């Protein structure tokens, strides 16, 4: 209750403010991938110059679409 008084909020507002802040941190950690500079450059290179599809990938595409 003292923390509520010091922040001039009621208990519900105090709890919600801190719970929502903690939830944002959890969501951010779950949705963000942190790469090293080397790995970032590798991903960019693969996006710009993707490898040719291998037999397993082509087979999986055929199985999904029935036509590839």
C-alpha positions in Angstrom: 0.0 0.0 0.0 2.9 2.4 0.6 4.0 2.0 -3.0 0.5 3.0 -4.1 0.6 6.1 -1.9 4.1 7.0 -3.1 2.9 6.8 -6.8 -0.5 8.4 -6.1 -2.4 5.4 -7.5 -4.8 2.9 -6.2 -3.8 -0.7 -5.8 -5.5 -1.9 -9.0 -3.7 0.8 -11.1 -0.4 0.1 -9.5 -0.6 -3.6 -10.1 -1.9 -3.2 -13.7 0.9 -0.8 -14.5 3.6 -3.2 -13.3 2.0 -6.4 -14.7 1.5 -4.9 -18.1 5.1 -3.7 -18.2 6.3 -7.2 -17.2 4.1 -8.7 -19.9 5.6 -6.4 -22.5 9.1 -7.7 -21.6 7.9 -11.3 -21.8 6.3 -10.8 -25.2 9.3 -8.8 -26.5 11.7 -11.6 -25.5 9.5 -14.3 -27.1 9.1 -12.4 -30.4 12.6 -11.0 -30.9 15.6 -12.9 -32.2 19.0 -11.4 -31.5 21.7 -12.3 -33.9 25.4 -11.6 -33.9 26.7 -9.4 -36.7 28.0 -12.5 -38.5 24.7 -14.3 -38.3 22.8 -11.1 -39.4 25.0 -10.9 -42.5 24.4 -14.6 -43.2 20.6 -14.1 -43.0 20.8 -11.1 -45.3 23.0 -13.0 -47.8 20.5 -16.0 -47.8 17.6 -13.6 -48.4 19.4 -12.0 -51.3 20.8 -15.2 -52.7 18.6 -18.1 -51.5 19.9 -21.6 -52.1 18.2 -23.8 -54.7 15.5 -26.0 -53.3 16.6 -29.6 -52.5 14.7 -32.8 -53.2 13.1 -32.9 -49.7 11.8 -29.3 -50.1 10.4 -30.0 -53.5 8.7 -33.2 -52.3 7.2 -31.3 -49.4 5.9 -28.6 -51.7 4.4 -31.3 -54.0 2.7 -33.0 -51.0 1.1 -29.7 -50.0 0.0 -28.4 -53.3 -0.2 -31.6 -55.4 1.4 -29.8 -58.4 4.9 -28.5 -57.9 
